[in-house]
Amino acid sequence: MTPRPRVLIVDDEPDYLAIAARIAAKAGCSVVTAATAGKGLELAAKEKPSMILLDVGLPDLSGFETARRIRKLPALALTPIIFFTVRSELDMVAEGLKLGAAGYVLKPFDPDELQRRIKAAVFPA
């Protein structure tokens, strides 16, 4: 039996964290979560997830800086990262894409759309 893809979700808002975790599980993934960038970096290095769903506005370190640090880890350099945030400014989206994001999802998000993006990232055609 093939192991399920592991998704790391990093968000400081408990409600969004819980909802995103349910959606990723429904997409067929195992899930690990973190409420801070520091914990997310620790879990990313330890768990080597198949995909990372990363909030941009974290209290201890921005999601963009967190992504930069993740990209420096050889085992995670190509791991798909989907940013999700309430901020929709074009420069924010551009920054996420410049960091090689697999996607950028705005909060509040459509659960079906988030599930489709997760599946596309962890089950590429």
C-alpha positions, 0 to 999 in steps of 0.5 A: 500500500502506498503511503498517503501524501503528507501535507504540512499546514502552517497557520496561526488562526486555529479555525483556518488551520482546522478547516484546511486540515479537514480539507487536506484529509478529505483530499486523501492526505495525512496532515501535520499542522503548525501555528507558527513559522518556527514550528512549521520549519521544524516540522518541514525538516522532520516530516519532509511533507509532499506539500506545504500550505503556508499562511503569509501573515504568521506572527513570528516570521512571514510566510514568504521568509519561511518559504525562503528558508524551506527552499534552502533545505535540499530535501524540500527545495522542490516541495510544492508550497501553496500560500494562503492569506487574506492579503490580495495585493498584486505585489504579495501574489507576485512575491509568492510566485517569485518564490516558486509557489504552486498556488496562492489562495485567498481567505476566506477560501472555497473548500472545493477550490482548496481541495482541488489545489491540494490534489493538483500539488500532491497527485500530479497528472 
